Amino acid sequence: MNPCRIVLGCMLAAPCFLSSGAHAQVTTEYSVGITNGAQPQSITAGPDGNLWFTEPGVSQIGRITPLGVVTEFSAGITVNSKPTGITDGPDGNLWFTEKSPARIGRITPQGVVTEFIAGITAASQPAGITLGPDGNLWFTETLGNRIGRITPSGVVTEFSAGITADAGLGNITSGPDGNLWFTEFGGNRIGRITPTGVVTEFSTGITAFAQPAGITKGADGNLWFTEFAGNRIGRITPSGVVTEFSAGISASANPYGIAAGPDGNLWFTEQMLARIGRINTGILTPLLLSAASRKVQGAAGTFDLPLPLTATNPTTEPRQGSTATIVMSFDTAIVSADATVTEGSAIPGLPTFSGNDVIVPLTGVTDQHYVTLSLTNVASAVAGGGSGSVRIGFLVGDVNQSRVVSVADLGIVNSQLSQLASAVNFTMDVNASGAVTLADKGITNANLTRALPAP
């Protein structure tokens, strides 16, 4: 894994509005943290509550949080492979296409990449990719003028009947009607293909030479698409009625990919300006803001260890115990959520809710390993669909967060001997008794040289 940078995105201009009739959406653009010349193309909502996008110009995969924090990954991606399409897969990973040569790649939420080449027609230039309603991955082939389907076991089927010659296929998405919908970049059309391979094409209502590129299912039950040459965002109903929007998008942005985000908004890439855009739809999907590991430490009280939301730099919990309590805080009061552990041996209990906090008890926690806790179906009183995850390393005695228990940790504990646990030194109270004692020093000493693997 090679995160080149982690930076907070910023707005390039005051929010603008995409509008049609009585409806209005605020558009915001982000650029900080995206490599110049990246040419961001496709974008998708990931299993970790963030947006993931491809950067064919620099052969990288990017990730942007709903708050605008950008991370880029390059390790494991073949140089000049031109990652193009990307989607959330059925296995909790992200799957993407590589045009040169024709490959399908997989990247975990932690940034580990695997590439696959078998079964894909040579020089077909796979472009868009999506998880279909049948549990398979569906992808477009730009030069092959085909739609491909790959099962989780790797069996590939290609479809071409019903697709107009030289359509120049772009992105593809699962629609609200149980079919797959795709763009025809060269043919200036929107296509629909059933899971059995029956194709229908639509062109009425699309401006000439608009070059439809990205497409996604919106929270409103319609399909939303980008117009690369037209510098617009389009909307098409399942019956084929098209509306186009242009206000709020920078000139010459060339929007390409588009996705419905975990925050209820629409996110799109601006290929020529190396930006990510966001359309605020007004749907207030709960957004994860922070997380903490909580422990009661004797009579001294309860202390929260803050946890970062970036899986690549997890905090170490140095306090002892086979149980843990994880608190995940959202931007609104939460009434329901589902909790699962996607990494590690811990077992999540039923979440409880306190205002904006989702509190998840963990049992079966073992020392010297990582745990990733994921929340899905997070709902407030007025909106659902929220999600988020947090990763934490458990290593008793690692009070200085180095991921190895060393003499430095022993010295830190020793410096606080006989002190009651407080907001300043609670992590040195390794056995969570409420005070830093010789017992804490002994536990740390017994764990010397124990370490966590690289995150």
C-alpha positions in Angstrom: 0.0 0.0 0.0 1.4 3.4 -0.9 -0.8 6.4 0.1 0.9 9.3 -1.7 -0.9 11.9 0.2 -3.8 12.5 2.7 -5.1 16.0 2.4 -8.3 18.0 3.2 -10.1 19.0 0.0 -11.3 22.6 -0.3 -14.0 24.3 -2.3 -12.7 26.1 -5.4 -15.6 28.5 -5.5 -18.7 29.5 -3.7 -21.4 26.9 -4.0 -23.4 27.1 -7.2 -26.8 25.6 -8.1 -27.9 23.0 -10.6 -31.6 23.8 -11.1 -34.6 22.7 -13.1 -38.0 24.1 -12.4 -38.7 24.2 -8.7 -35.8 21.9 -7.8 -32.3 23.1 -6.9 -29.1 21.4 -5.8 -25.9 22.9 -4.5 -22.7 22.0 -6.4 -19.3 22.0 -4.7 -15.9 21.2 -6.3 -12.7 19.8 -4.7 -9.2 19.7 -6.0 -6.7 19.6 -3.1 -4.9 16.3 -2.8 -5.5 15.2 -6.4 -2.4 14.8 -8.5 -2.1 17.2 -11.5 -2.8 15.3 -14.7 -4.6 12.5 -12.8 -7.7 12.8 -15.1 -10.1 11.4 -12.6 -12.6 9.3 -14.4 -15.0 6.8 -12.7 -16.2 7.1 -9.1 -18.1 4.8 -6.8 -19.3 4.6 -3.2 -17.1 2.2 -1.3 -17.9 -0.2 1.6 -16.0 2.0 4.0 -18.3 5.0 3.7 -16.0 6.9 1.3 -16.0 7.6 -2.5 -13.3 5.9 -4.6 -12.3 7.1 -8.0 -9.8 6.1 -10.8 -7.0 8.2 -12.0 -6.0 6.9 -15.5 -3.6 9.8 -16.1 -1.2 8.7 -13.3 -2.4 5.0 -12.9 -3.7 5.5 -9.4 -6.8 4.9 -7.4 -8.1 7.8 -5.3 -10.3 7.9 -2.2 -12.3 11.0 -1.0 -14.2 11.1 2.2 -17.6 12.8 2.4 -15.7 15.6 4.2 -13.3 16.0 1.3 -10.1 14.2 2.6 -8.2 12.7 -0.4 -5.9 9.7 -0.4 -4.2 8.3 -3.5 -2.9 4.7 -4.0 -0.5 3.4 -6.6 1.3 0.4 -5.1 0.3 -2.8 -6.9 -1.2 -1.0 -10.0 0.7 -1.7 -13.2 2.4 1.5 -14.5 0.5 3.0 -17.5 -2.4 0.5 -17.0 -4.9 3.4 -17.1 -7.5 2.4 -14.4 -10.8 3.5 -15.7 -14.0 2.1 -14.2 -14.5 1.3 -10.5 -17.3 -0.2 -8.4 -18.1 -1.6 -5.0 -17.9 -5.4 -5.3 -19.8 -8.3 -3.6 -16.8 -9.2 -1.5 -16.3 -5.9 0.4 -13.6 -4.7 -1.9 -13.5 -2.2 -4.9 -13.2 -3.6 -8.4 -11.8 -1.6 -11.3 -11.0 -1.9 -15.0 -7.6 -1.3 -16.6 -7.6 -0.4 -20.3 -4.0 -1.2 -21.1 -3.8 -4.1 -21.3 -7.3 -5.4 -20.8 -7.5 -6.3 -17.0 -9.8 -6.2 -14.0 -8.3 -5.0 -10.7 -9.3 -5.4 -7.1 -8.4 -3.0 -4.3 -9.2 -3.5 -0.6 -10.4 -0.6 1.6 -6.8 -0.7 3.0 -5.3 -0.2 -0.5 -4.0 -3.7 -1.3 -4.3 -4.3 -5.1 -4.6 -7.5 -7.1 -4.9 -7.6 -11.0 -6.7 -10.2 -13.2 -6.3 -10.7 -16.9 -7.6 -14.2 -17.8 -10.9 -14.5 -19.8 -11.0 -10.9 -21.1 -10.7 -10.3 -24.8 -7.3 -8.8 -25.6 -7.2 -5.0 -26.5 -11.0 -4.7 -25.7 -10.3 -1.7 -23.4 -12.6 -2.5 -20.4 -14.1 0.8 -19.3 -17.1 1.0 -16.9 -17.8 -1.7 -14.2 -20.6 -2.3 -11.7 -22.1 -4.9 -9.4 -25.2 -6.2 -11.1 -28.6 -7.2 -9.6 -27.6 -10.9 -10.2 -24.5 -10.7 -7.9 -22.0 -10.6 -10.8 -19.8 -7.8 -12.0 -20.7 -6.2 -15.4 -18.3 -4.1 -17.4 -18.2 -2.3 -20.8 -15.6 -2.9 -23.5 -14.9 0.3 -25.4 -13.2 -1.1 -28.5 -15.0 -4.5 -28.3 -18.4 -2.7 -28.4 -19.6 -5.3 -25.9 -21.0 -5.7 -22.4 -19.0 -8.2 -20.3 -20.2 -10.2 -17.3 -17.8 -11.8 -14.8 -19.0 -14.1 -12.0 -17.3 -14.1 -8.6 -15.6 -17.3 -9.7 -14.1 -15.6 -12.8 -16.3 -16.9 -15.6 -16.6 -14.2 -18.4 -19.5 -13.8 -20.8 -19.7 -11.0 -23.5 -22.8 -9.5 -25.1 -22.9 -7.5 -28.3 -26.3 -8.0 -29.9 -28.5 -4.9 -29.9 -25.6 -2.5 -29.4 -25.2 0.0 -32.3 -21.8 -0.3 -34.0 -19.2 2.2 -32.8 -21.3 3.1 -29.8 -18.1 3.8 -27.8 -19.3 2.3 -24.5 -18.6 4.3 -21.3 -19.8 3.5 -17.8 -22.4 1.1 -16.5 -24.6 0.9 -13.4 -27.4 -1.2 -11.8 -30.7 0.6 -12.3 -33.7 0.9 -10.1 -35.6 -1.5 -12.5 -33.4 -4.5 -12.0 -31.5 -3.9 -15.3 -28.1 -2.6 -16.2 -27.8 0.9 -17.7 -24.8 2.2 -19.6 -23.6 5.2 -21.6 -22.6 5.3 -25.3 -19.9 7.9 -25.4 -19.5 7.7 -29.2 -23.2 7.0 -30.0 -24.6 9.8 -27.8 -27.1 7.4 -26.3 -28.0 5.7 -23.0 -28.3 1.9 -23.2 -30.1 -0.6 -21.0 -29.3 -4.3 -20.8 -31.3 -6.9 -18.9 -29.5 -9.6 -16.9 -30.2 -12.0 -19.8 -28.5 -9.7 -22.3 -31.4 -7.9 -24.1 -30.4 -4.4 -25.1 -32.4 -1.2 -25.6 -30.9 2.2 -26.6 -32.3 5.7 -25.8 -31.3 9.0 -27.5 -34.4 11.3 -27.3 -33.7 14.3 -25.1 -29.9 14.1 -25.1 -28.2 17.1 -26.7 -26.2 16.3 -29.9 -22.5 15.5 -29.2 -23.0 15.6 -25.5 -20.9 12.4 -25.1 -22.7 10.7 -22.1 -20.0 9.1 -19.9 -20.7 8.2 -16.3 -24.1 7.0 -15.0 -25.5 6.0 -11.6 -28.7 5.3 -9.8 -29.9 8.3 -7.7 -31.8 8.3 -4.4 -34.8 9.7 -6.3 -35.3 6.5 -8.3 -33.9 8.0 -11.5 -30.6 7.5 -13.4 -28.1 10.4 -13.4 -25.4 10.7 -16.0 -22.6 13.0 -17.0 -22.2 14.7 -20.4 -18.4 14.9 -21.1 -18.6 17.3 -24.1 -21.7 19.1 -23.0 -20.2 19.9 -19.5 -23.6 19.0 -18.0 -25.3 16.5 -15.6 -28.2 14.6 -17.1 -31.1 12.7 -15.5 -33.1 9.9 -17.2 -36.2 8.3 -15.7 -36.6 4.5 -16.0 -39.1 5.2 -18.8 -36.5 7.2 -20.8 -37.4 10.9 -20.0 -34.2 13.1 -20.0 -33.5 16.4 -18.2 -30.2 18.2 -18.4 -28.4 20.5 -15.9 -25.4 22.8 -16.4 -25.3 25.6 -13.8 -22.6 25.2 -11.1 -20.1 23.2 -13.1 -16.8 24.9 -14.0 -16.2 25.6 -17.7 -14.2 22.9 -19.5 -14.5 20.6 -16.5 -15.6 17.7 -18.7 -17.5 15.7 -16.0 -17.0 12.0 -16.5 -17.9 9.6 -13.6 -20.8 10.0 -11.2 -21.9 8.1 -8.1 -24.5 8.3 -5.3 -22.5 8.9 -2.1 -23.0 7.5 1.4 -24.0 11.0 2.4 -27.0 11.0 0.1 -25.4 13.4 -2.4 -24.2 12.8 -6.0 -20.5 12.9 -6.6 -18.8 13.3 -10.0 -15.3 13.6 -11.5 -14.1 16.5 -13.6 -11.5 14.8 -15.8 -9.8 17.8 -17.4 -9.6 19.9 -14.2 -8.6 17.1 -11.9 -11.4 17.8 -9.5 -14.2 15.9 -7.7 -17.6 17.6 -7.7 -20.5 17.1 -5.3 -24.2 17.8 -5.9 -26.0 18.3 -2.6 -29.4 16.7 -3.2 -30.8 17.8 0.2 -31.2 14.2 1.4 -29.6 14.2 4.8 -28.0 10.7 5.0 -26.2 10.4 8.3 -22.5 11.1 8.0 -19.8 9.6 10.3 -17.7 12.4 11.9 -15.5 10.7 14.5 -15.0 7.5 16.6 -13.4 6.5 19.9 -12.5 3.4 22.0 -14.2 3.8 25.4 -13.3 2.2 28.7 -14.4 2.5 32.3 -11.2 2.8 34.4 -12.2 2.1 38.0 -13.3 5.0 40.1 -11.4 7.4 37.9 -14.2 7.4 35.4 -14.7 6.7 31.7 -12.1 7.7 29.1 -12.4 7.8 25.3 -9.4 7.1 23.1 -10.0 9.0 19.8 -9.8 6.8 16.6 -9.0 8.2 13.2 -11.3 7.3 10.3 -8.4 6.4 8.0 -7.8 2.7 7.8 -4.1 3.2 6.8 -3.1 4.8 10.1 -5.1 3.1 12.9 -4.8 4.1 16.5 -3.5 1.4 19.0 -5.6 0.6 22.0 -3.0 -0.1 24.8 -5.5 -0.8 27.5 -6.1 -4.4 28.6 -9.3 -6.5 28.2 -11.1 -9.1 26.1 -14.0 -6.6 25.6 -14.1 -3.2 24.1 -16.6 -0.5 23.4 -16.5 1.5 20.2 -18.4 4.8 19.9 -19.0 6.1 16.4 -20.4 9.7 16.2 -22.5 11.0 13.3 -23.7 14.4 12.3 -27.3 13.8 13.4 -29.2 11.7 16.0 -29.2 8.0 15.1 -32.1 5.6 15.7 -30.9 2.4 14.1 -27.8 0.7 12.5 -26.3 -2.7 11.8 -22.8 -3.5 13.0 -20.3 -6.1 11.6 -16.7 -6.9 12.1 -15.0 -7.1 8.7 -11.5 -7.7 10.0 -10.3 -9.4 13.1 -11.7 -12.0 15.5 -13.8 -9.7 17.7 -17.6 -10.2 17.9 -19.9 -7.2 17.7 -22.9 -6.9 20.0 -26.1 -5.1 19.3 -25.6 -1.3 18.9 -27.2 1.1 21.2 -27.9 4.8 20.5 -27.3 8.0 22.4 -28.0 11.1 20.4 -25.5 11.2 17.6 -23.5 8.3 19.0 -23.7 4.6 17.9 -22.2 2.5 20.7 -21.0 -1.0 19.8 -19.7 -3.5 22.4 -17.0 -6.0 21.2 -16.3 -9.3 22.8 -13.6 -11.8 22.0 -11.0 -9.1 21.6 -7.5 -10.6 21.4 -4.2 -8.8 21.8 -1.8 -8.0 18.9 -4.3 -7.7 16.0 -6.4 -5.3 14.1 -10.2 -5.0 14.1 -12.3 -3.2 11.5 -15.9 -2.3 12.7 -18.4 -1.4 10.0 -21.8 0.2 10.3 -24.4 -0.1 7.6 -28.1 1.0 7.3 -27.4 3.9 9.7 -30.6 5.8 10.0 -31.9 9.0 11.7 -35.5 9.8 12.3 -35.8 11.3 8.8 -33.3 9.5 6.5 -31.3 6.2 6.2 -28.6 4.8 4.1 -25.7 5.9 6.3 -22.5 3.9 6.7 -19.0 4.1 8.0 -16.1 2.1 9.4 -13.2 2.4 11.8 -10.0 0.4 12.2 -8.2 -0.1 15.5 -5.1 -2.0 16.6 -5.1 -3.8 19.9 -1.6 -4.0 21.6 -1.5 -4.0 25.4 1.3 -1.7 26.6 1.8 0.3 23.4 1.2 3.6 25.1 3.2 5.7 22.6 1.3 4.4 19.6 4.4 3.0 17.8 2.8 -0.4 17.2 5.5 -2.1 19.2 5.9 -2.4 23.0 9.4 -1.0 23.8 11.4 0.3 26.7 10.1 3.7 25.7 6.6 2.6 26.7 8.0 1.2 29.9 9.6 4.6 30.7 6.3 6.5 30.0 4.4 4.2 32.4 7.1 4.5 35.0 6.9 8.3 34.9 3.2 8.2 35.9 3.4 5.7 38.7 1.0 6.4 41.6 -1.0 8.9 39.6 -4.8 8.6 39.2 -6.0 8.1 35.6 -6.9 11.4 34.0 -7.5 12.9 30.6 -3.7 13.3 30.3 -2.4 9.8 31.3 -5.3 7.4 31.0 -3.6 5.3 28.3 -0.7 4.5 30.8 -3.3 2.9 33.1 -2.8 -0.3 31.1 -5.0 -2.5 33.2 -7.8 0.1 33.4 -7.8 0.0 37.2 -8.1 3.8 37.7 -4.5 4.5 38.6 -1.1 3.9 37.2 0.6 1.3 39.4 3.4 -1.2 39.4 0.9 -3.7 37.9 0.7 -1.5 34.8 4.5 -1.4 34.6 4.6 -5.2 35.0 2.1 -5.8 32.2 4.0 -3.5 29.9 7.3 -5.2 30.8 5.8 -8.6 30.1 4.8 -7.5 26.6 8.1 -6.0 25.6 8.9 -6.6 21.9 5.4 -7.6 21.0 4.2 -5.8 17.9 1.4 -5.2 15.4 2.0 -5.9 11.7 2.3 -2.9 9.4 -1.2 -1.5 8.8 
